[in-house]
């Protein structure tokens, strides 16, 4: 509840007990003799009518009896409406007032229900007859209330009236009447939400200020006993309020009780040291020094005449509830100058004006508990604020942006003597975010501007805010900001001020226009993650299972929100071991469910999924659709072409959507053009429901691109396959490759994704895509033969067999057989290679049969060149001779020439090699040049063996040149080996 239970309401002053004067709106009534009126308000004892009360328990009176309002939340809705009576109150502000923590998903419905019940109550008691109306204004409500029906307004009117009197004898009764309206702590009976707590505190501060006014007025009348009685009760309730203690010391001293005044000072000094660790401020020290000098200090009062420039920092109600001081508003880092009364009798004792600094506003929520790590980011915040005066903390949902911002702000608050302002703009809340104009009103109120002087126009309010903050040293923290435009009007204007903004978005607009320094926040490392767990569940449990703790940190992806939820799961299960929960979390189907907890008061589930949901809700349409499609992404990353396939849009549109997802920290661009997502985000996308064809579009994009890459890498080779007949071709077509190098780089970048695509295709029953994606990687496989390709190609073989395509199965078996041969797994290789030629023949694919025969011969030759292997290469060369398949013919002739060298048939080898060298092919690219270098080396070796040394050396030089041109180091070494074997070491 919003209450200050220590306040001695019945002991303000004996003369005030029972002195409450009830103000009400009357129709045609006259003024009571001798009573002060203001603005149509008359003071009467009792009577009929409707009254609204905030100064005590929030209540509504009708005919002198209290109307039954109902539960606490309904009373809180009424209080929030009355605090801004006759102004539209947004739904978001009412939600903030009714819930202390995160509101439930049904918050709007709950508020609407309470508003309906309030309307029914007003109708039942004919409140409309008195000008009361609760109206709807779009997404807001306005409670129209004639101001005299509200006790806060009557309180302010009385105080303003008292200030209008130059003589204290006239002011005292009105101050007493004003204080008599208080029936207990303001806003009693409401939820202790942040807005209502701040408002209750502001009203209480105002009441205490009026008590000080009244005590000062008593002092000017010479009634020091009344002043002492009044101030003693208040100082007991507020022992750390130095202005009250100083005023009490003044009253005691002037009534001749100096020893009590000294005791009061020493007691307060000790209390300040014990509670706050500080020494008395200048006002209290000045009063004490005056006592020591034996001087009778002049009473300190606020001026009771018009025209004083006095600033208060308390938020207000309909016309600045608690902002009682009229006159020009000033912005000063020195606090509020409270003028002395020009009392001739006291002038001789005055030692100069006393300046009382009201507390600087501090709107920061409490510092986060269990904050660990983040030392580099903390230092980055210091550097950003030092360099640019505006830091921008960005990162994904649940990464700890608010915790870092609050921790840093609490640590650095002392550097900003004019206070710290904080606002949660709720940019990623399930309900409407907070509008800047509402935050401006709160900030201006906190800085001492009466609410009745705050313009309704957002532009005018922003201009006033800039003026007020121009000479201040403030820290302004804006949390959960959705756009740069919402933050700009709330940034302080003074050069000594600083701003700190947090957002799930990158907010490039603030970087461009405000020169904000970004401080990106990523997930925690393993050590920091285990430290977070330890702070929540205790070091003992973590130390007992360090490996399990590190595994939990990894399963939580280092996300602080996930770690806190995990810690909560362990805390409510004290008998669980950390390894038990780690086993549960390892199940990807259940992980996100386990990383959520039930919210309070129907707030629904809270956790990783809920946080991500709020982020996704704010995405533009195309970005949101792409994010849904990511649920079918089999690999760990993607580029704009893969995104275009998922989105079924052009690559330019996909690139824009990727940028928006990166802005929202749902993806991260870890390398130029390549984007990845965290594991928990990946799990979340799987439950969003992608398009039925999204996976097929992605698989066909990979297939089409792999075909283009193979064509760029080996332009003289024939395509090993074509696109499926029912292919979903991407709108942008296949990416272009500049040549062999760029194609091989693509293979390298996409290797894991292609392997994952094969697995995803098989799992979805798309075997016609799976085998293609396996064997289309052959150009990269040839250059990286020992990189464990067998599992992938075994899947390709199985998928080809499942679709009953003998040509596809032949290619897959020929390729895996060659790989297994390179790994010296010959028995396994021969199983595949003996089947491959007949499958190709069955499919009528001559080139595939020839390739399979050569690969079989390569495997057989690992034992020794035999008649069988020689027959296979002869058959392969004959099959493709004259077909135009230069690559396969070169393959067959090059291997056969080497076989003939091995068996000593140098003439046959030379004929075979020359046949291959006579073929027309593009020696500038790829395997054609390499195969021809190998043929030239074989021809050179045959010539040398036949005694034709000059011709042999010339041929070997050609072989070396071709090998060097294509980066084929093994070919260069082979030439050198041939020269060394002939004894020509100088040439080698």
Protein Blocks (a to p, Z undefined) as FASTA:
>chain_A
ZZdfkbcfklmbmklgopaccddddehiacdehiaceehiacdeejedddddfbbcdddd
eehiacdfbjfklmmmmmmmmmmghiacdfklmmmmmpmbdcdfklmmmmmmmmmmmmmm
mmmnommmnopacddehjaccddddfklpmklmmmmmmmmmmmpmbfklmmmmmmmmmmm
pgbjehihiacbfklmmmmmmmmmmmmmmmmmmmmmmmmnopamlmmmmmmmmmmmmmml
mklmmmmmmmmmmnopamlmmmmmmmmmmmmmmmnopacdfklmmmmmmmmnopacdddd
ddfbehiacddfbdcdfnoghiabgcjddddfkbpaddddddfklmmmpgbjaddddddd
dfbdcddehiaejklmmmmmmmmmmmnopacddddehilmmmmmmmmmmmmmmmmmnbpc
dddehlmcfbdcddfklmmmmmmmmnopafklpcfblklmmmmmmmmmmmcccddddehi
fbfklmmmmpcfbfkbccddddfbfolmlmmmnopacdddddddfklmmmmmmmmnopkl
mmmmmmlmmmmmmmnnopaklmmmmmmmmmmmmmbcfklmmmmmmpmklmmmmmcccdee
hlopadjklmmmmmmmmpcfklmmmmmmmmmmmblbdcfklmmmmnopafklmmmmmmmm
mmnopaccfbghiacddfklmmmmmmnopafklmmmmmmmmmmmmmmmmmmmmmmbccfb
dcdfkbccdfklpaddfblmlmmmmmmmmmmmmmmmmmmmmmnopamlmmmmmmmmmmmm
mmmmmnopmlmmmmmmmmmmmnopaklmmmmmmmmmmmmmmnopmklmmmmmmmmmmmmm
mnopaklmmmmmmmmmmmmmmmoccfklmmmmmmmmmmmgonlpamlmmmmmmmmmmmmm
mnopamlmmmmmmmmmmpccdfkgcjllmmmmmmmmmmmmmmmmnopamlmmmmmmmmmm
mmmmnopaklmmmmmmmmmmnopamlZZ
